[in-house]
Amino acid sequence: MNLSRILTSLMLAVLLSGCGALHTTPEPPPPPSAKAQEITRAQAGSLQKMGTISVQERGSPMDAARALQQKADASGARYYVVLMNDETVVPGMWYSQAILYR
């Protein structure tokens, strides 16, 4: 019975601490540059959304991130927010998605 109370309390604490991750304090984005820049969700609040992009890249997570940045550049975006960068069921194949902003 005591173990059950401890586990319940621990589970409640973990769930409540996770709620804080969803609230972000707005921040200004960095000044625009020649290449698209990765920004955080908190920095995207005042920007105009252009759309989304995705890439599938063999190699490492950094290869997929580089391919996202190149695709964002090619689309004319100034900023992008990475939604996911995850390995597929095929080892060494990475899938990434991002939201593009002006």
Secondary structure, DSSP 8 states (H G I E B T S, - for coil): -HHHHHHHHHHHHHHHHHHGGG-----------SS-EE--GGGSTTS-EEEEEEEEEES-HHHHHHHHHHHHHHTT-SEEEEEEEEE-SSTTEEEEEEEEE-
